[in-house]
Amino acid sequence: MIAASNVRLRSGVGIAVLHRGPRCKRTSLETRGHLRDYPRGRKASSVTVVYDCSGLTSPRPYPRASSTVTRTVNVSDIIDTRSVGAFQLRAFLLCAAVLFVDGFDVQAITYVAPAISRDWGLARGALGPTFSAGLFGVMLGAMLLAPLADRVGRRRVIVNSCVAFGVGTLLTLAVSSLGELLVLRFFTGLGLGAALPNAIGLASEYAPHKRRAVIVMFVGSGISLGAIGAGAAAAQLVEPFGWRAVFVVGGILPLALAAALWRFLPESIRFSAAVPGRQAEAKRLLRKIEPDLGPDGDIAIVSDGPEGGKATVVDLFKDGRAVATLCLWVAFFMSLLNVYLAINWLPTSLNASGFTLTQANVMTTLYHVGGVLGTYAIGLFMDRLGAHRMVLVGLLLAAVGFYAFATATGMTQWPTTAILMLAGVGVIGAQVGATALASMTYPVTMRATGLGWALGVGRVGSIVGPAIGGFVLATAANPRAVYLGCIAPVLIGMAAVALLKRQPTPARQPVTAS
């Protein structure tokens, strides 16, 4: 005796679960189409389940099918097909706030360095090892601590990172020697390095695919806004209260933010869906975006990519990702080399060119304003013209700006400032754009690892860049000649991004974690 039951799913993507007698054996399962390819709300493929019920003695020819239906819901199908809501906006703003305090702390030491040197009687350049120690800590934090988020979650790593660099910044108030300052900047850098890639990663995982680039660029602009905030704080606080006052602000802000993050920052839905044992959390979070999911027992949440919690740096080179990973590393190295070379030596080169220290600080701040504008502009056009293309445009603008600044030495303050803002649009906008590219290159279960290592390799460039700049400034007759050297890294970065554009995008592979 053969029993056949045909079920058509209407409420979403799923698999029919039929209750049958204990002596009925399923002999075949026929489907039309791929069930997981149907978005929620459409009619799914029919499923025909055939049973052999020859062992039944009951006159009923086949067991009655139950109405119970289990739906498999892909997080991407929900997020990518719905408008961004208040729940997602809150996550984006909190991630942008993380990058703001990150950018504030990274740049604060640059703005107060002259005051520290004056108070301690240090020679020019004596704080160079301290700058390098902080950047070295950022590099290790990005490479070694940020990937922990692929195991324990984005939220936990972000909150703990903010606490770490907030405490490290406040402890700076008690330092009395260059060695103590160096150690604390290294410790603070560890937290800074772990926070940034995970804030970017979490924001990208709540963003719809069509808006992901512009949202990541918006969140990434928090770094430049933080740098501007550090400059404003230094201008208002150093003279009346001393350089330590800037670190009071830089320490309190991340600690206050950590409390807000613990209360309001959600975990990544995509991460929760991909990691075993977090299905309940994934369902709770997804209901914030789509309340009409149905009872928990009727759905299973899936995410894209391999099972989470096990990503290592080796995985970045598997499944056809090796060339893309190397291209990202080269692009990040060259980009951050230029970012930190320009930032660290811009006030000095301007002052040596004849501008007053006040003028140099104003021009440097407006360079960062150009970076914010570039971040927004490049992000806006990324979704329309393509992410890779807009990063290439940004790098081209950076090369033009660097060349003009290095060669047009006879210009007055405001024409020179306009050139610097153009360079800022290109170099900072392209760097944040490269971060957006990295967030789109890797699946969710290795995104923190991929972003962390890309930024970590880039931080090597951030250490090398200022060292090159210091050498050129000490030996060249033209104090702006160092910026001619920035053009070569820009061209290498453009080649890496162009090659990255040719790499295939990994196919989406929905998985569920029990």
RAGILIN-V527591 format. One record per backbone hydrogen bond with DSSP energy under -0.5 kcal/mol. NH is the residue of the N-H (numbers start at 1). CO is the residue of the C=O. If there is no record, write none. Layout:
# RAGILIN-V527591
NH,CO  NH,CO
This chain:
# RAGILIN-V527591
3,51  5,49  7,5  7,47  9,7  9,45  15,70  17,68  18,16  24,21  25,52  27,50  28,50  30,48  32,46  33,31  35,33  37,34  38,35  39,37  42,39  44,9  44,42  47,7  48,30  49,5  49,47  50,28  50,48  51,3  52,25  53,1  53,51  56,53  70,15  71,69  71,298  72,13  73,71  73,300  74,72  75,73  75,302  78,74  79,75  80,76  81,77  82,78  82,79  89,85  90,86  91,87  92,88  93,89  94,90  95,91  96,92  97,93  98,94  99,95  100,96  101,97  102,98  103,99  104,100  105,101  106,102  107,103  108,104  109,105  111,107  112,108  113,109  116,112  117,113  118,114  119,115  120,116  121,117  122,117  126,123  128,125  131,127  132,128  133,129  134,130  135,131  136,132  137,133  138,134  139,135  140,136  141,137  142,138  143,139  144,140  145,140  145,141  146,141  148,145  149,146  150,147  151,148  152,148  153,149  157,153  158,154  159,155  160,156  161,157  162,158  163,159  164,160  165,161  166,162  167,163  168,164  169,165  170,166  171,167  172,168  172,169  173,170  174,171  175,172  181,177  182,178  183,179  184,180  185,181  186,182  187,183  188,184  189,185  190,186  191,187  192,188  193,189  194,190  195,191  196,192  197,193  198,194  199,195  200,196  201,197  202,198  203,199  204,200  205,201  206,202  206,203  207,203  207,204  211,208  212,208  212,209  215,211  216,212  217,213  218,214  219,215  220,216  221,217  222,219  223,220  224,220  225,221  226,222  227,223  228,224  229,225  230,226  231,227  232,228  233,229  234,230  235,231  236,232  237,233  238,234  241,237  242,237  242,238  245,242  246,243  247,243  248,244  249,245  250,246  251,247  252,248  253,249  254,250  255,251  256,252  257,253  258,254  259,255  260,256  261,257  262,258  263,259  264,260  265,261  272,268  273,269  274,270  275,271  278,275  282,278  283,279  284,280  285,281  286,282  287,283  288,284  288,285  289,285  289,286  290,286  293,291  298,295  299,296  300,71  302,73  303,511  305,509  308,274  309,150  315,312  316,312  316,313  317,314  318,315  321,318  325,321  326,322  327,323  328,324  329,325  330,326  331,327  332,328  333,329  334,330  335,331  336,332  337,333  338,334  339,335  340,336  341,337  342,338  343,339  344,340  345,341  346,342  347,343  349,345  350,346  351,347  352,348  353,349  354,351  355,350  360,356  361,357  362,358  363,359  364,360  365,361  366,362  367,363  368,364  369,365  370,366  371,367  372,368  373,369  374,370  375,371  376,372  377,373  378,374  379,375  380,376  381,377  382,378  383,379  385,381  386,381  386,382  390,386  391,387  392,388  393,389  394,390  395,391  396,392  397,393  398,394  399,395  400,396  401,397  402,398  403,399  404,400  405,401  406,402  407,403  408,404  409,407  411,408  416,412  417,413  418,414  419,415  420,416  421,417  422,418  423,419  424,420  425,421  426,422  427,423  428,424  429,424  429,425  430,426  431,427  432,428  433,429  434,430  435,431  436,432  437,433  438,434  439,435  440,436  440,437  441,437  441,438  442,438  446,443  447,444  450,446  451,447  452,448  453,449  454,450  455,451  456,452  457,453  458,454  459,455  460,456  460,457  461,457  462,458  463,459  463,460  464,460  465,461  466,462  467,463  468,464  469,465  470,466  471,467  472,468  473,469  474,470  475,471  475,472  476,472  479,477  481,478  483,480  484,481  485,481  487,484  489,485  490,486  491,487  492,488  493,489  494,490  495,491  496,492  497,493  498,494  499,495  500,496  501,497  502,498  502,499  503,500  511,303  513,273  513,301
